[in-house]
Structures are given as structure tokens and as C-alpha cells.
Amino acid sequence: MSLVSSLDIDFSAPPAEVARSLIGVTLMLNGVGGRIVEVEAYDREDPASHCFGGMTPRNQVMFGPPCRAYVYRSYGIHWCFNIVCCPPGHGAGVLIRALEPLAGGLDTMRKRRGLDNVRLLCAGPGRLCQALGITMAHSGMPVDVPPFQLLPITTPVAVVTGPRIGISRAKEIPWRFGLAGSRFLSRPFR
């Protein structure tokens, strides 16, 4: 467990470092969002990464400038939102897996999700994208300027780590990071 206390994030840093730094940061899109409580890091030499094997039309955003959105559709159903990291040309990103929703956007999130349970509104990459209204149209956009917003951590947070989930390759790499004790995770840490 470690402590993170500000938004002083170098998005050109390695993905595991960026991922850990994002825990506790507030992510907003058009005034709707929440505190990041769960992420996973992916690097170009990682067999589970979309960048593994090189650049393609589908993943080219991940090889571009850091601090941009990389959005893709998972299994042809759900959008997934990542933040690109590392220098341009490298190919890496951080999947945002879960948020703790903020009160100001709860009605919008509930309407988009058709769900009242606050704990489940953003607990998982697909749920999070649906609640915030993230689509492929956002891919390539900078995430540190409107319509996105990243707000700094106001108090230090305890970060836990573990193996990534929902993947078939390189599951053992401990690049899943979460807010210790959060009830808004997609799955508990073991």
C-alpha cells in the first residue's frame, strides 16, 4: 500500500506509475464524473495490451501524445476508456475500471444507466463509460481540458495493487491499482 496526494502526474511516465498516480483523482466529462478508484496499466510489450504487436488503425491513439483518451469497444458491446501514457510512439495506457460517482452528476448517471444503485453506476469499464456518456467520439481527445477534467486529490489515499482482471493473457502482472477499502470497485482485491 502506498500514498498518493496530488495531481502532479507525469503522463509520459511508465504506465504502472501513471496508473498508481490516478487513484483518487477526480475524472469529469461535461460536469459528470467521480473519483477514480480502480485502474489497470498496459504497456506495449505486455501480451494483454492493445499495443502488443505494434501500431494498427485501431490502437494508433495509444501511440500518440500522452494524456489523451483511448476508447475502444470491448466484445462489440461496451466502450472502455483509457488514458494514454508514455512518450509518443511508445504505445501504453491506463484503463479506468471504476469511479466513485460524485453527487452532482448522479441523476444523469442514473438515467444513462437505468439504475439507482450508486455503488454499481461506475463499477466496471463499460458501466463507467455508459454513466459518463463516453463513446468512440472521445477517443484521441486530451483528458486534461474540457470537455474532460482531471481534478487533484484533496487528501492522501491508500493504494492497493493486484493482478489485472478480465483478461486471458499476462493475468499475473500486478498492474491493477485500487483505492483501499473502496466499495465502488468493479471487483474486490484479493
Contacts in CASP RR format, 6 or more apart in sequence:
PFRMAT RR
TARGET T0000
AUTHOR 0000-0000-0000
METHOD contacts of the structure
MODEL  1
MSLVSSLDIDFSAPPAEVARSLIGVTLMLNGVGGRIVEVEAYDREDPASH
CFGGMTPRNQVMFGPPCRAYVYRSYGIHWCFNIVCCPPGHGAGVLIRALE
PLAGGLDTMRKRRGLDNVRLLCAGPGRLCQALGITMAHSGMPVDVPPFQL
LPITTPVAVVTGPRIGISRAKEIPWRFGLAGSRFLSRPFR
1 158 0 8 1.000
1 159 0 8 1.000
1 160 0 8 1.000
1 180 0 8 1.000
2 20 0 8 1.000
2 158 0 8 1.000
2 159 0 8 1.000
3 156 0 8 1.000
3 157 0 8 1.000
3 158 0 8 1.000
3 159 0 8 1.000
4 20 0 8 1.000
4 21 0 8 1.000
4 23 0 8 1.000
4 24 0 8 1.000
4 153 0 8 1.000
4 156 0 8 1.000
4 157 0 8 1.000
4 159 0 8 1.000
5 153 0 8 1.000
5 155 0 8 1.000
5 156 0 8 1.000
5 157 0 8 1.000
6 152 0 8 1.000
6 153 0 8 1.000
7 25 0 8 1.000
7 150 0 8 1.000
7 151 0 8 1.000
7 152 0 8 1.000
7 153 0 8 1.000
9 18 0 8 1.000
9 21 0 8 1.000
9 22 0 8 1.000
9 25 0 8 1.000
10 17 0 8 1.000
10 18 0 8 1.000
11 18 0 8 1.000
11 66 0 8 1.000
11 67 0 8 1.000
11 83 0 8 1.000
11 84 0 8 1.000
11 85 0 8 1.000
12 66 0 8 1.000
12 85 0 8 1.000
12 86 0 8 1.000
12 87 0 8 1.000
13 21 0 8 1.000
13 85 0 8 1.000
13 86 0 8 1.000
14 41 0 8 1.000
14 43 0 8 1.000
14 85 0 8 1.000
14 86 0 8 1.000
14 92 0 8 1.000
15 41 0 8 1.000
15 42 0 8 1.000
15 43 0 8 1.000
15 85 0 8 1.000
15 86 0 8 1.000
15 92 0 8 1.000
15 93 0 8 1.000
15 94 0 8 1.000
15 175 0 8 1.000
16 41 0 8 1.000
16 43 0 8 1.000
16 175 0 8 1.000
16 177 0 8 1.000
18 41 0 8 1.000
18 83 0 8 1.000
18 85 0 8 1.000
18 93 0 8 1.000
18 94 0 8 1.000
19 39 0 8 1.000
19 40 0 8 1.000
19 41 0 8 1.000
19 94 0 8 1.000
19 175 0 8 1.000
19 177 0 8 1.000
20 159 0 8 1.000
20 161 0 8 1.000
20 177 0 8 1.000
22 36 0 8 1.000
22 39 0 8 1.000
22 83 0 8 1.000
22 94 0 8 1.000
22 96 0 8 1.000
22 177 0 8 1.000
23 36 0 8 1.000
23 37 0 8 1.000
23 38 0 8 1.000
23 39 0 8 1.000
23 157 0 8 1.000
23 159 0 8 1.000
23 177 0 8 1.000
23 178 0 8 1.000
23 179 0 8 1.000
24 35 0 8 1.000
24 36 0 8 1.000
24 37 0 8 1.000
24 153 0 8 1.000
24 157 0 8 1.000
24 179 0 8 1.000
25 35 0 8 1.000
25 36 0 8 1.000
25 150 0 8 1.000
25 151 0 8 1.000
25 152 0 8 1.000
25 153 0 8 1.000
26 33 0 8 1.000
26 34 0 8 1.000
26 35 0 8 1.000
26 36 0 8 1.000
26 102 0 8 1.000
26 149 0 8 1.000
26 150 0 8 1.000
26 151 0 8 1.000
26 152 0 8 1.000
27 33 0 8 1.000
27 34 0 8 1.000
27 35 0 8 1.000
27 36 0 8 1.000
27 96 0 8 1.000
27 99 0 8 1.000
27 132 0 8 1.000
27 143 0 8 1.000
27 148 0 8 1.000
27 149 0 8 1.000
27 150 0 8 1.000
28 34 0 8 1.000
28 102 0 8 1.000
28 148 0 8 1.000
28 149 0 8 1.000
28 150 0 8 1.000
28 151 0 8 1.000
29 132 0 8 1.000
29 133 0 8 1.000
29 134 0 8 1.000
29 138 0 8 1.000
29 147 0 8 1.000
29 148 0 8 1.000
29 149 0 8 1.000
30 147 0 8 1.000
31 104 0 8 1.000
31 105 0 8 1.000
31 149 0 8 1.000
32 104 0 8 1.000
32 105 0 8 1.000
32 108 0 8 1.000
32 109 0 8 1.000
32 131 0 8 1.000
32 132 0 8 1.000
32 133 0 8 1.000
33 99 0 8 1.000
33 101 0 8 1.000
33 102 0 8 1.000
33 105 0 8 1.000
33 109 0 8 1.000
33 122 0 8 1.000
33 131 0 8 1.000
33 132 0 8 1.000
34 99 0 8 1.000
34 100 0 8 1.000
34 101 0 8 1.000
34 102 0 8 1.000
34 122 0 8 1.000
35 99 0 8 1.000
35 100 0 8 1.000
35 102 0 8 1.000
35 179 0 8 1.000
36 96 0 8 1.000
36 98 0 8 1.000
36 99 0 8 1.000
36 179 0 8 1.000
37 98 0 8 1.000
37 99 0 8 1.000
37 100 0 8 1.000
37 178 0 8 1.000
37 179 0 8 1.000
37 182 0 8 1.000
37 184 0 8 1.000
37 185 0 8 1.000
38 96 0 8 1.000
38 97 0 8 1.000
38 98 0 8 1.000
38 124 0 8 1.000
38 176 0 8 1.000
38 177 0 8 1.000
38 178 0 8 1.000
38 179 0 8 1.000
38 182 0 8 1.000
38 184 0 8 1.000
38 185 0 8 1.000
38 186 0 8 1.000
39 94 0 8 1.000
39 95 0 8 1.000
39 96 0 8 1.000
39 97 0 8 1.000
39 176 0 8 1.000
39 177 0 8 1.000
39 178 0 8 1.000
40 94 0 8 1.000
40 95 0 8 1.000
40 97 0 8 1.000
40 164 0 8 1.000
40 165 0 8 1.000
40 175 0 8 1.000
40 176 0 8 1.000
40 177 0 8 1.000
41 92 0 8 1.000
41 93 0 8 1.000
41 94 0 8 1.000
41 95 0 8 1.000
41 175 0 8 1.000
41 177 0 8 1.000
42 48 0 8 1.000
42 49 0 8 1.000
42 50 0 8 1.000
42 51 0 8 1.000
42 82 0 8 1.000
42 92 0 8 1.000
42 93 0 8 1.000
42 94 0 8 1.000
42 95 0 8 1.000
42 175 0 8 1.000
43 49 0 8 1.000
43 51 0 8 1.000
43 86 0 8 1.000
43 91 0 8 1.000
43 92 0 8 1.000
43 93 0 8 1.000
44 51 0 8 1.000
44 52 0 8 1.000
44 53 0 8 1.000
44 54 0 8 1.000
44 86 0 8 1.000
44 90 0 8 1.000
44 91 0 8 1.000
44 92 0 8 1.000
45 52 0 8 1.000
46 52 0 8 1.000
46 170 0 8 1.000
46 173 0 8 1.000
46 175 0 8 1.000
47 169 0 8 1.000
47 170 0 8 1.000
48 164 0 8 1.000
48 167 0 8 1.000
48 168 0 8 1.000
48 169 0 8 1.000
48 170 0 8 1.000
48 171 0 8 1.000
48 173 0 8 1.000
49 91 0 8 1.000
49 92 0 8 1.000
49 93 0 8 1.000
50 58 0 8 1.000
50 59 0 8 1.000
50 62 0 8 1.000
50 70 0 8 1.000
50 72 0 8 1.000
51 59 0 8 1.000
51 62 0 8 1.000
51 63 0 8 1.000
51 91 0 8 1.000
51 92 0 8 1.000
51 93 0 8 1.000
54 63 0 8 1.000
54 91 0 8 1.000
55 63 0 8 1.000
55 89 0 8 1.000
55 91 0 8 1.000
58 72 0 8 1.000
59 70 0 8 1.000
59 72 0 8 1.000
59 91 0 8 1.000
61 68 0 8 1.000
61 69 0 8 1.000
61 70 0 8 1.000
61 84 0 8 1.000
61 139 0 8 1.000
61 140 0 8 1.000
62 70 0 8 1.000
62 82 0 8 1.000
62 84 0 8 1.000
62 91 0 8 1.000
62 92 0 8 1.000
62 93 0 8 1.000
63 88 0 8 1.000
63 89 0 8 1.000
63 90 0 8 1.000
63 91 0 8 1.000
64 84 0 8 1.000
64 88 0 8 1.000
64 89 0 8 1.000
64 91 0 8 1.000
65 84 0 8 1.000
65 88 0 8 1.000
66 84 0 8 1.000
66 85 0 8 1.000
66 86 0 8 1.000
66 87 0 8 1.000
66 88 0 8 1.000
67 83 0 8 1.000
67 84 0 8 1.000
67 85 0 8 1.000
67 142 0 8 1.000
67 143 0 8 1.000
67 144 0 8 1.000
68 83 0 8 1.000
68 84 0 8 1.000
68 140 0 8 1.000
68 141 0 8 1.000
68 142 0 8 1.000
68 143 0 8 1.000
69 81 0 8 1.000
69 82 0 8 1.000
69 83 0 8 1.000
69 84 0 8 1.000
69 134 0 8 1.000
69 138 0 8 1.000
69 139 0 8 1.000
69 140 0 8 1.000
69 141 0 8 1.000
69 142 0 8 1.000
69 143 0 8 1.000
69 148 0 8 1.000
70 81 0 8 1.000
70 82 0 8 1.000
70 83 0 8 1.000
70 84 0 8 1.000
70 93 0 8 1.000
70 139 0 8 1.000
70 140 0 8 1.000
71 79 0 8 1.000
71 80 0 8 1.000
71 81 0 8 1.000
71 82 0 8 1.000
71 129 0 8 1.000
71 134 0 8 1.000
71 135 0 8 1.000
71 136 0 8 1.000
71 138 0 8 1.000
71 139 0 8 1.000
71 140 0 8 1.000
72 79 0 8 1.000
72 80 0 8 1.000
72 82 0 8 1.000
72 136 0 8 1.000
72 139 0 8 1.000
73 79 0 8 1.000
73 80 0 8 1.000
73 136 0 8 1.000
74 80 0 8 1.000
74 125 0 8 1.000
74 126 0 8 1.000
78 125 0 8 1.000
78 126 0 8 1.000
78 127 0 8 1.000
78 129 0 8 1.000
78 130 0 8 1.000
79 125 0 8 1.000
79 126 0 8 1.000
79 129 0 8 1.000
79 130 0 8 1.000
79 134 0 8 1.000
79 135 0 8 1.000
79 136 0 8 1.000
80 95 0 8 1.000
80 125 0 8 1.000
80 126 0 8 1.000
80 129 0 8 1.000
81 95 0 8 1.000
81 96 0 8 1.000
81 125 0 8 1.000
81 128 0 8 1.000
81 129 0 8 1.000
81 132 0 8 1.000
81 134 0 8 1.000
81 138 0 8 1.000
82 93 0 8 1.000
82 94 0 8 1.000
82 95 0 8 1.000
82 96 0 8 1.000
83 93 0 8 1.000
83 94 0 8 1.000
83 96 0 8 1.000
83 143 0 8 1.000
84 91 0 8 1.000
84 92 0 8 1.000
84 93 0 8 1.000
84 140 0 8 1.000
85 92 0 8 1.000
85 93 0 8 1.000
85 94 0 8 1.000
86 92 0 8 1.000
86 93 0 8 1.000
95 125 0 8 1.000
96 125 0 8 1.000
96 128 0 8 1.000
97 124 0 8 1.000
97 125 0 8 1.000
97 128 0 8 1.000
97 176 0 8 1.000
97 185 0 8 1.000
97 186 0 8 1.000
98 122 0 8 1.000
98 123 0 8 1.000
98 124 0 8 1.000
98 125 0 8 1.000
98 128 0 8 1.000
98 182 0 8 1.000
98 184 0 8 1.000
98 185 0 8 1.000
98 186 0 8 1.000
99 122 0 8 1.000
99 128 0 8 1.000
99 131 0 8 1.000
99 132 0 8 1.000
99 184 0 8 1.000
100 122 0 8 1.000
100 179 0 8 1.000
100 182 0 8 1.000
100 184 0 8 1.000
101 109 0 8 1.000
101 118 0 8 1.000
101 121 0 8 1.000
101 122 0 8 1.000
101 131 0 8 1.000
101 184 0 8 1.000
106 118 0 8 1.000
106 121 0 8 1.000
109 121 0 8 1.000
109 122 0 8 1.000
109 131 0 8 1.000
109 132 0 8 1.000
110 116 0 8 1.000
110 121 0 8 1.000
112 130 0 8 1.000
112 131 0 8 1.000
112 132 0 8 1.000
112 133 0 8 1.000
113 120 0 8 1.000
113 121 0 8 1.000
113 127 0 8 1.000
113 130 0 8 1.000
113 131 0 8 1.000
115 121 0 8 1.000
119 183 0 8 1.000
119 184 0 8 1.000
120 127 0 8 1.000
121 127 0 8 1.000
121 131 0 8 1.000
122 128 0 8 1.000
122 131 0 8 1.000
122 132 0 8 1.000
122 184 0 8 1.000
123 184 0 8 1.000
123 185 0 8 1.000
123 186 0 8 1.000
124 186 0 8 1.000
125 186 0 8 1.000
127 186 0 8 1.000
128 134 0 8 1.000
129 135 0 8 1.000
138 148 0 8 1.000
141 147 0 8 1.000
141 148 0 8 1.000
142 148 0 8 1.000
143 150 0 8 1.000
144 150 0 8 1.000
157 179 0 8 1.000
157 180 0 8 1.000
158 179 0 8 1.000
158 180 0 8 1.000
158 181 0 8 1.000
159 177 0 8 1.000
159 178 0 8 1.000
159 179 0 8 1.000
159 180 0 8 1.000
160 177 0 8 1.000
160 178 0 8 1.000
160 179 0 8 1.000
160 180 0 8 1.000
160 181 0 8 1.000
160 189 0 8 1.000
161 174 0 8 1.000
161 175 0 8 1.000
161 176 0 8 1.000
161 177 0 8 1.000
161 178 0 8 1.000
161 189 0 8 1.000
162 174 0 8 1.000
162 175 0 8 1.000
162 176 0 8 1.000
162 177 0 8 1.000
162 189 0 8 1.000
162 190 0 8 1.000
163 171 0 8 1.000
163 172 0 8 1.000
163 173 0 8 1.000
163 174 0 8 1.000
163 175 0 8 1.000
163 176 0 8 1.000
164 170 0 8 1.000
164 171 0 8 1.000
164 173 0 8 1.000
164 175 0 8 1.000
164 176 0 8 1.000
165 171 0 8 1.000
165 176 0 8 1.000
165 186 0 8 1.000
165 187 0 8 1.000
176 189 0 8 1.000
178 185 0 8 1.000
178 189 0 8 1.000
179 185 0 8 1.000
END
